[in-house]
Amino acid sequence: MWDHCVLTESWSALGWNNSMDKSKKDLERWEKAILPLFGEVMYTKVCTDCSIFTKNAQFMHVTQREAWDCGIACLLMVSKWLRDCSGKKRTLSSNDGETERTWMLKTMASESIWSVDLVHLLQKIRNIKTLEFSYLYASKSLQVDQHHRDLSYYVEDFSDDQSRVTRLFNQAKEEGWPLIQLEHQLELSQVVQLVSRSDCIAIALVDNAVLLQRLDRPYAGHYIIISGVETNEKNDLIFQIHNPDSSKPVDYISSSLFEKAWRARGTDEDIIFIVARGTDE
């Protein structure tokens, strides 16, 4: 298992160091937050599984059915991936998948989905499923940001959302869900290190207008899955994503485009890391 010194050295190698004027307290909190994601078995695999340019995760693609259910589609992909990691490959029939979707929609009880809604579902899945996994939700704001009220994407349902989302955040804090809010932004290099592992993926909230490079359009929240990182012929980082709004099972985008879409106003830079814990059973 990695000790504190090795973790600190690893982050520094990937770009988070004192010269970047980042808070030492944030670094210590981040290290503490990610440790529960990986058991001792996972950390012993770091030399072989943490190559920046390797990804082994495979997905059964799920497309969204409505303009608002991209988060649900992402969770269905996550559920199938976790079953694959546990050795329960493709055990779900189409009827089972539909049942799971129906359960998610009923539990969500809203067509205005926030990241904490997805975390709420993940928490329930972890409690009722036989699948072993851990997760960590990182965000710039673990509360309703009142500035979002001015964005057309949020304005129609903002009042109703505020009550539900505040209740869920309070529940998360009371029950000790794995959440972290950092004073400084999460570095892209930290995202890269985690999703480069074969046992880790992430659900990220992005601005779909930026993702599609349609900058004349207003903010549009959209969830995608990051399942790995590769390099192109110029040695630039390329993110492997699964976009429920795309017919392609896998898409590839530049790390710079992902970062712009992820850090856009309205996203709170929300990202949920999910680690399969059954790969070594």
C-alpha positions in Angstrom: 0.0 0.0 0.0 1.2 3.5 -0.8 2.3 5.6 2.1 1.9 9.4 2.4 5.3 10.1 1.0 4.8 8.1 -2.1 1.4 9.6 -2.7 2.8 13.1 -2.4 5.6 12.3 -4.8 3.1 10.9 -7.3 1.0 14.0 -7.3 4.0 16.2 -7.7 5.2 14.2 -10.7 1.9 14.8 -12.3 1.9 18.5 -11.8 0.5 19.3 -8.3 3.5 20.8 -6.5 4.4 23.8 -4.3 5.3 25.9 -7.4 1.7 25.9 -8.4 0.7 27.7 -5.3 -1.7 25.0 -4.2 -2.9 24.6 -0.6 -1.0 21.9 1.4 -4.2 21.5 3.4 -6.1 20.7 0.2 -3.5 18.2 -0.9 -3.7 16.4 2.5 -7.5 16.4 2.4 -7.5 15.0 -1.2 -5.0 12.2 -0.3 -7.2 11.3 2.7 -10.3 11.4 0.6 -9.0 9.1 -2.2 -7.5 6.5 0.1 -10.8 4.8 0.8 -11.4 4.4 -2.9 -8.7 1.8 -3.1 -8.1 -1.2 -0.8 -4.7 -2.5 -0.1 -5.0 -5.0 -2.9 -5.6 -2.1 -5.4 -2.6 -0.2 -4.2 -0.3 -3.1 -4.6 -1.3 -3.1 -8.3 -0.2 0.5 -8.9 3.0 -0.3 -10.8 1.1 -2.2 -13.5 -2.3 -0.5 -13.5 -1.5 3.2 -13.2 0.2 3.8 -16.5 -1.1 7.1 -17.7 -1.6 5.9 -21.3 -3.4 2.6 -20.7 -7.1 1.8 -20.3 -8.8 -1.6 -20.2 -12.4 -0.7 -19.2 -15.0 -1.8 -21.7 -18.6 -0.6 -21.8 -22.0 -1.5 -23.1 -23.1 1.8 -24.5 -26.4 3.3 -23.3 -27.9 6.3 -25.1 -30.2 8.7 -23.4 -33.8 8.7 -24.3 -34.7 12.2 -23.3 -33.0 15.6 -23.2 -32.6 15.4 -19.4 -31.7 11.7 -18.6 -28.0 11.6 -19.6 -27.1 11.0 -15.9 -29.4 8.0 -15.8 -27.8 6.6 -18.9 -24.4 7.1 -17.4 -25.4 5.2 -14.2 -26.8 2.3 -16.3 -23.4 2.1 -18.1 -21.6 2.2 -14.8 -23.8 -0.6 -13.4 -23.1 -2.8 -16.4 -19.3 -2.1 -16.1 -19.3 -3.0 -12.5 -21.0 -6.3 -13.3 -18.3 -7.0 -15.9 -15.6 -6.2 -13.3 -17.2 -8.5 -10.8 -17.3 -11.4 -13.4 -21.0 -11.1 -13.9 -20.7 -10.3 -17.6 -23.8 -9.4 -19.4 -26.1 -11.1 -16.9 -28.8 -8.4 -17.3 -31.5 -9.1 -19.8 -33.2 -6.2 -21.6 -36.1 -6.5 -19.2 -33.7 -6.3 -16.2 -32.1 -3.2 -17.7 -35.5 -1.6 -18.1 -36.4 -2.5 -14.5 -33.2 -0.9 -13.3 -33.9 2.3 -15.3 -37.4 2.4 -14.0 -36.1 2.1 -10.4 -33.6 4.9 -11.0 -36.2 7.2 -12.4 -38.7 6.5 -9.6 -36.0 7.0 -6.9 -34.8 10.2 -8.6 -38.4 11.6 -8.9 -37.2 14.6 -10.9 -36.4 15.4 -14.5 -34.0 18.1 -13.3 -30.9 16.0 -12.3 -28.1 17.4 -10.2 -24.9 15.5 -9.4 -25.9 14.8 -5.9 -29.0 13.0 -7.3 -26.6 10.6 -9.0 -24.6 10.2 -5.9 -27.8 9.5 -4.0 -28.5 6.7 -6.5 -24.9 5.4 -6.3 -25.2 5.2 -2.5 -28.5 3.2 -2.8 -27.0 0.9 -5.4 -24.0 0.3 -3.1 -26.4 -0.5 -0.2 -28.7 -2.9 -2.1 -26.5 -4.5 -4.7 -24.1 -7.4 -4.4 -21.5 -5.5 -6.4 -18.4 -4.2 -4.6 -17.4 -0.7 -5.4 -16.4 2.6 -3.9 -16.9 6.2 -5.1 -15.9 9.8 -4.4 -17.8 12.9 -5.4 -15.6 16.0 -5.8 -17.0 19.4 -6.4 -16.2 23.1 -6.0 -19.5 23.5 -4.2 -21.3 21.0 -2.0 -24.4 23.2 -1.8 -26.8 25.0 -4.2 -24.8 27.8 -5.8 -27.2 30.8 -6.0 -25.3 32.1 -9.0 -26.7 29.3 -11.1 -30.1 30.9 -10.8 -29.1 33.3 -13.5 -28.4 30.6 -16.1 -31.2 29.8 -18.4 -30.5 26.0 -18.0 -31.4 26.2 -14.3 -33.9 29.0 -14.0 -37.2 27.1 -14.7 -36.7 24.5 -11.9 -34.3 26.3 -9.6 -36.7 26.9 -6.7 -37.9 23.2 -6.6 -34.4 21.9 -7.2 -32.9 24.0 -4.4 -35.1 22.3 -1.8 -34.4 18.8 -3.0 -30.7 19.3 -3.6 -30.2 21.0 -0.2 -32.0 18.1 1.5 -29.7 15.6 -0.3 -26.6 17.4 0.6 -27.7 17.5 4.3 -28.4 13.8 4.1 -25.0 13.2 2.6 -23.2 15.0 5.4 -25.3 13.3 8.1 -24.7 9.8 6.7 -21.1 10.4 5.8 -21.3 9.9 2.0 -17.8 10.2 0.4 -17.8 13.8 -0.8 -15.0 16.4 -0.9 -15.0 20.1 -1.6 -11.6 21.7 -2.2 -10.7 25.3 -1.8 -8.6 25.1 -5.0 -9.6 23.5 -8.2 -8.9 19.8 -8.8 -6.0 19.5 -11.2 -6.6 17.7 -14.5 -3.5 15.6 -13.7 -5.3 14.2 -10.7 -8.2 13.2 -12.8 -5.8 11.6 -15.3 -4.1 9.5 -12.6 -7.3 8.1 -11.3 -9.1 7.3 -14.6 -5.9 5.8 -16.1 -6.3 2.9 -13.7 -8.2 -0.1 -15.1 -10.4 -0.2 -12.0 -11.5 3.5 -12.0 -13.9 5.5 -14.2 -15.5 8.9 -13.6 -18.9 10.6 -14.3 -18.2 14.3 -15.1 -20.6 17.2 -15.5 -19.7 19.3 -18.5 -21.2 22.1 -20.5 -22.5 20.4 -23.6 -22.3 23.6 -25.7 -18.6 23.7 -25.0 -18.2 20.0 -25.6 -19.8 20.3 -29.0 -17.9 23.5 -29.6 -21.1 25.5 -30.2 -20.0 28.5 -28.2 -22.9 30.6 -29.4 -25.3 28.4 -27.3 -26.0 28.9 -23.6 -24.8 26.5 -20.9 -26.3 23.0 -21.1 -25.4 20.6 -18.3 -24.5 17.1 -19.6 -23.1 14.0 -18.0 -20.4 11.8 -19.6 -18.2 9.0 -18.5 -14.4 9.1 -18.7 -12.9 5.7 -18.9 -9.3 6.3 -19.8 -6.6 8.4 -21.3 -4.5 7.9 -24.4 -2.0 9.9 -26.4 -2.0 10.8 -30.1 0.9 11.0 -32.5 1.9 14.4 -31.0 1.9 12.9 -27.5 -1.1 15.0 -26.5 -3.4 13.6 -23.9 -6.7 12.3 -25.3 -9.7 11.4 -23.1 -11.7 8.3 -23.8 -15.3 9.1 -23.1 -18.7 7.5 -23.3 -21.3 10.1 -24.2 -25.0 9.1 -23.8 -25.9 11.7 -26.4 -23.7 10.0 -29.0 -24.5 7.0 -31.1 -20.8 6.0 -30.9 -19.9 3.5 -28.1 -16.7 5.4 -27.5 -15.6 9.0 -28.3 -12.2 10.6 -28.0 -11.7 14.3 -27.2 -8.6 16.4 -26.3 -7.8 16.9 -22.7 -8.0 20.7 -23.3 -11.6 20.4 -24.7 -12.7 18.2 -21.8 -11.2 20.7 -19.3 -12.9 23.7 -20.9 -16.3 21.8 -20.8 -15.8 20.5 -17.3 -14.7 23.9 -15.8 -17.4 25.9 -17.6 -19.6 28.1 -15.4 -22.6 26.0 -14.2 -20.8 22.7 -13.7 -19.2 23.4 -10.3 -16.5 21.1 -11.8 -18.5 18.1 -10.5 -16.9 14.7 -11.0 -17.7 11.3 -9.4 -14.9 8.7 -9.3 -16.1 5.1 -9.2 -13.8 2.2 -8.4 -14.7 -1.4 -9.0 -13.7 -3.5 -6.0 -14.5 -6.9 -7.3 -11.7 -7.3 -9.8 -9.5 -9.2 -7.4 -12.1 -11.4 -5.8 
